[in-house]
Amino acid sequence: MRPMAPRFALSTRLSLVAVLVLGVAGAFTSGCDKKSAAATEGPPLAPGEVRVTASEHGFTPASVSLPKGAPGALSTVTFVRTTDQTCATEVVFPELDLKKDLPLNQVVAVNVPADKARTLAFQCGMGMYKGALVVH
């Protein structure tokens, strides 16, 4: 009868090699995912900048607070569309009669009036995804 130790040792080694290979592959995949995610988010936010992402789930965040400024004050909100799997290929501010295209993975700046307290609704071109800027 042959001892079982050599077979056990071989299977243990094979299992360890498999775990190591999968772990290394996962590390490369995770690195790629993080890199591509960072690339679609655009440049880092400037101090006071507000960014809204348009994805397959709609606008995120769906509600944004902005401080009220002096008469005639404007606030800049940036939008970036991160997928083609969405109808949010543009952002529309009905009350302002303002519409901006959202090219894929490009940051688009939108200046909105922030001189009085109010809620400004925004939506995709089809009106399926909606959000609001709350000036207070």
N, C-alpha and C positions, 0 to 999 in steps of 0.2 A: 504494500500500500504506500502511495506517495503522500508526503506531507502537503497540507493545504496552504501553507504560508507563502510559497512562491506565487501561486495563482492569486491569492488575496493581495499580495504586494503589487502585482502587475495591474490588477483591476483598480487598485487605489491610485497607482501612478497615472493610469489612463483617465480616471475621474479628475484628478488634480490638473492634468494637462487640459482636459476639456473645460474645466472651470477657468483656468488661466486664459485660454484662447477666447472664451466668451467674454471674460472680464476685459481683456484688451480690446476686443472688437466693440464692446459696449462703451468703453472710454472714448474710442475714436468717434463712434456714432453720437454720443452725448456732446462731444466737443463740436461736431458739425452742427448739431441742432442748436446749440447755444450761439454759435457764430452766425448761422442763418437767421435766427430769431433777432439777434442784435442788429443785423443788417437791415431787417424789415422795419425796425422801430425808428430808424432815422438817427440823426445826430442827438447827442445828449441835450436834455432840456436846459434852456437858459434860466437864470433866476427869475421867478415869477411867470414863466411860460406854462401854459396849460396845453396838453396834447390829448386829443381824442383819437382812438384807433377804430377804424372801420374794418370789421372782420365778418366771417360767416355768421356770427352771433349778433350782429348789429354794431351799434356805437358803444364804446367803452372808454371812459365812464359815460353813462347815459345822462347824468346830471352833473353840471360843473358850476361851482360858485365863483363869482368874480366880484372883486371889491368895486364899489361905486366910486367914480372919480369926479373931477371937477367938470363944469359945463363944457361940452364938446369932447370929453375924454373918450378914447378908444382903447379897447383891450384886444390883444391878439391871441387867438386860439388857433393851434395848429392841428391839422387832421392828417392821418396817414392811413391809406388802405393797404391791408396786409395780405389780401387774397383775391383771386378772381371768382371765388365761390360765394359771391355776395351781390346783391342789387345796389349796394351802397357805393356806386362808382362816381357819385357826386354827392355834395352836401347842399341842401337848400334851406334857406332861412326865409320862410314865407312872409313874415311880418316886415322883413327888410327888403323884400323883392331881390334877394341875393342868391346866386347859384354859383358853385365852384366845382369844377371837375376834380376828381381824386384819382390821379394816375397811380398805378400800382407801385407801392414801396417808395413813394415820393412824398415829402412833407409839404403840405399846402397851408399857407398862413391865411387866416381870415380875420379881418379887423371888424370888430363889432362895437357899437356904441355902448359906453359904460358910464354915461353921465347921469343916469337916473335909475332908481330901483325898479326892476321889472324882470320878467321871465321871457327869454327869447327862445322859441321853439326852433329846433332844426330837425331835418329828416333826410332820408335818401330821396332820390328822384321819384320813386314810386310811392313814397309815403308809408312804406312797410316798417322801416326802422326809424325810430324817433328818439330825440333827446332834448335837453333844455340847458340853456345857460341862465343861471340865476344871478342877477346883479343885485347886490345888497349893500 
